[in-house]
């Protein structure tokens, strides 16, 4: 909440992740006073950090986006070696595959406009026909992967969105 995105944000988002899954820690072991998650920080994350634009601030997707941003921009630790980066890259790939395998109903909102309609089918087909011109965002790819989820965007997903709209699935 200091207006600067740095390694402390990485630390705090991981503390928040621990808070979500393990409950509040009264005094996290080994942390100095300035590295404790305060009530103000929790409120800020829960209200102002919807980086995935899915309408839920501070969820697992937002946590992963912050971690990925820190890692890819080298902000996590400036002295990261290539071996360290490889290990972090492996962690990122494992997170990505975990997200793809999650049994979460995908909305079909491939164009990320907040609704599901024929424009999403068109966006999927355009991205398949000309990916350089009609690239799907990461969230759009996740949302649009409605058929055989986890296998990526295919023409079957465009058909799946249409079936969803016609209430055939």
MARPAVO-368104 format. One line per field, with one value per residue (C-alpha): chain; residue number from 0; residue in three letters; x, y, z. Coordinates in nm, 2 decimals, always signed. Layout:
<nodes>
kette	A ...
nr	NUM ...
rest	ALA ...
x	X ...
y	Y ...
z	Z ...
</nodes>
This chain:
<nodes>
kette	A A A A A A A A A A A A A A A A A A A A A A A A A A A A A A A A A A A A A A A A A A A A A A A A A A A A A A A A A A A A A A A A A A A A A A A A A A A A A A A A A A A A A A A A A A A A A A A A A A A A A A A A A A A A A A A A A A A A A A A A A A A A A A A A A A A A A A A A A A A A A A A A A A A A A A A A A A A A A A A A A A A A A A A A A
nr	0 1 2 3 4 5 6 7 8 9 10 11 12 13 14 15 16 17 18 19 20 21 22 23 24 25 26 27 28 29 30 31 32 33 34 35 36 37 38 39 40 41 42 43 44 45 46 47 48 49 50 51 52 53 54 55 56 57 58 59 60 61 62 63 64 65 66 67 68 69 70 71 72 73 74 75 76 77 78 79 80 81 82 83 84 85 86 87 88 89 90 91 92 93 94 95 96 97 98 99 100 101 102 103 104 105 106 107 108 109 110 111 112 113 114 115 116 117 118 119 120 121 122 123 124 125 126 127 128 129 130 131 132 133 134 135 136 137 138 139 140 141 142 143 144 145 146 147 148 149 150 151 152 153 154 155 156 157 158 159 160 161 162 163 164 165 166 167 168
rest	UNK UNK UNK UNK UNK UNK UNK UNK UNK UNK UNK UNK UNK UNK UNK UNK UNK UNK UNK UNK UNK UNK UNK UNK UNK UNK UNK UNK UNK UNK UNK UNK UNK UNK UNK UNK UNK UNK UNK UNK UNK UNK UNK UNK UNK UNK UNK UNK UNK UNK UNK UNK UNK UNK UNK UNK UNK UNK UNK UNK UNK UNK UNK UNK UNK UNK UNK UNK UNK UNK UNK UNK UNK UNK UNK UNK UNK UNK UNK UNK UNK UNK UNK UNK UNK UNK UNK UNK UNK UNK UNK UNK UNK UNK UNK UNK UNK UNK UNK UNK UNK UNK UNK UNK UNK UNK UNK UNK UNK UNK UNK UNK UNK UNK UNK UNK UNK UNK UNK UNK UNK UNK UNK UNK UNK UNK UNK UNK UNK UNK UNK UNK UNK UNK UNK UNK UNK UNK UNK UNK UNK UNK UNK UNK UNK UNK UNK UNK UNK UNK UNK UNK UNK UNK UNK UNK UNK UNK UNK UNK UNK UNK UNK UNK UNK UNK UNK UNK UNK
x	+0.00 +0.30 +0.25 +0.56 +0.55 +0.84 +0.95 +0.75 +0.43 +0.54 +0.60 +0.26 +0.06 +0.22 +0.12 -0.23 -0.24 -0.14 -0.41 -0.67 -0.59 -0.46 -0.65 -0.50 -0.17 -0.14 +0.24 +0.39 +0.72 +1.04 +0.89 +0.98 +0.70 +0.70 +0.63 +0.31 -0.02 -0.23 -0.61 -0.57 -0.36 -0.62 -0.90 -0.70 -0.64 -1.00 -1.13 -0.87 -0.67 -0.89 -0.61 -0.78 -1.08 -1.32 -1.51 -1.34 -1.06 -0.78 -0.87 -0.62 -0.60 -0.50 -0.24 -0.09 -0.08 +0.11 +0.36 +0.40 +0.45 +0.72 +0.89 +0.88 +0.98 +1.27 +1.13 +1.11 +1.48 +1.72 +2.00 +1.81 +2.05 +1.95 +1.90 +1.67 +1.48 +1.45 +1.31 +1.06 +0.96 +0.89 +0.67 +0.49 +0.43 +0.30 +0.06 -0.06 -0.12 -0.29 -0.53 -0.60 -0.68 -0.91 -1.27 -1.41 -1.70 -1.57 -1.80 -1.73 -1.66 -1.36 -1.36 -1.38 -1.66 -1.85 -2.11 -2.14 -2.28 -2.20 -1.92 -1.73 -1.77 -1.65 -1.35 -1.25 -1.28 -1.09 -0.81 -0.78 -0.78 -0.55 -0.38 -0.15 -0.43 -0.70 -0.50 -0.70 -0.59 -0.49 -0.83 -1.01 -0.84 -0.92 -1.29 -1.33 -1.19 -1.54 -1.50 -1.24 -1.11 -0.73 -0.66 -0.65 -0.88 -1.02 -1.31 -1.50 -1.49 -1.66 -1.93 -1.95 -2.02 -2.29 -2.45 -2.43 -2.61 -2.88 -2.90 -2.82 -2.54
y	+0.00 +0.23 +0.29 +0.10 -0.26 -0.45 -0.76 -0.67 -0.71 -1.06 -1.13 -0.98 -1.16 -1.48 -1.39 -1.32 -1.66 -1.83 -1.62 -1.74 -2.11 -2.13 -1.85 -1.54 -1.59 -1.38 -1.36 -1.51 -1.68 -1.52 -1.20 -0.86 -0.62 -0.44 -0.77 -0.87 -0.86 -0.59 -0.56 -0.26 -0.47 -0.75 -0.51 -0.35 -0.69 -0.80 -0.48 -0.34 -0.62 -0.78 -0.83 -1.12 -0.90 -1.18 -0.96 -1.12 -0.92 -1.12 -1.47 -1.73 -1.60 -1.25 -1.40 -1.60 -1.29 -1.09 -1.38 -1.42 -1.04 -1.04 -1.33 -1.22 -0.87 -0.98 -0.78 -1.07 -1.09 -0.88 -1.12 -1.42 -1.66 -1.85 -2.17 -1.98 -1.84 -2.20 -2.32 -2.03 -2.10 -2.46 -2.34 -2.11 -2.39 -2.61 -2.34 -2.29 -2.66 -2.67 -2.39 -2.57 -2.89 -2.73 -2.86 -2.51 -2.43 -2.20 -1.91 -1.90 -1.52 -1.54 -1.17 -1.08 -0.83 -0.97 -1.16 -1.47 -1.42 -1.49 -1.24 -1.49 -1.76 -1.52 -1.42 -1.79 -1.86 -1.54 -1.63 -1.97 -1.84 -1.55 -1.56 -1.27 -1.03 -1.17 -1.29 -1.41 -1.29 -1.54 -1.49 -1.51 -1.84 -1.98 -1.87 -1.98 -2.33 -2.48 -2.82 -3.07 -2.80 -2.78 -2.88 -2.52 -2.33 -2.53 -2.51 -2.74 -2.45 -2.22 -2.48 -2.54 -2.17 -2.18 -2.48 -2.31 -2.01 -2.23 -2.42 -2.75 -2.84
z	+0.00 -0.04 -0.41 -0.51 -0.65 -0.51 -0.33 -0.03 -0.23 -0.31 +0.06 +0.16 -0.11 +0.01 +0.37 +0.24 +0.06 +0.39 +0.57 +0.32 +0.36 +0.72 +0.89 +1.06 +1.22 +1.54 +1.52 +1.21 +1.31 +1.20 +1.06 +1.17 +1.27 +0.93 +0.75 +0.93 +0.74 +0.89 +0.88 +0.65 +0.41 +0.41 +0.34 +0.06 -0.10 -0.06 -0.22 -0.46 -0.61 -0.88 -1.13 -1.30 -1.37 -1.26 -1.01 -0.70 -0.54 -0.37 -0.50 -0.60 -0.95 -0.82 -0.59 -0.88 -1.10 -0.84 -0.80 -1.18 -1.22 -0.95 -1.10 -1.46 -1.39 -1.17 -0.88 -0.64 -0.58 -0.79 -0.74 -0.89 -1.07 -1.39 -1.18 -0.94 -1.23 -1.38 -1.05 -1.03 -1.40 -1.30 -1.02 -1.26 -1.51 -1.23 -1.12 -1.47 -1.52 -1.19 -1.30 -1.62 -1.44 -1.19 -1.21 -1.24 -1.47 -1.73 -1.82 -2.19 -2.17 -2.41 -2.49 -2.12 -2.15 -1.85 -2.05 -2.26 -2.62 -2.98 -2.97 -2.75 -3.02 -3.28 -3.07 -3.03 -3.40 -3.49 -3.24 -3.40 -3.76 -3.70 -3.36 -3.43 -3.50 -3.26 -2.95 -2.66 -2.31 -2.05 -1.88 -2.21 -2.29 -1.95 -1.97 -2.33 -2.27 -2.20 -2.38 -2.26 -2.02 -1.98 -2.34 -2.47 -2.71 -3.00 -3.24 -2.99 -2.74 -2.99 -3.04 -2.66 -2.61 -2.87 -2.71 -2.37 -2.53 -2.68 -2.35 -2.52 -2.27
</nodes>
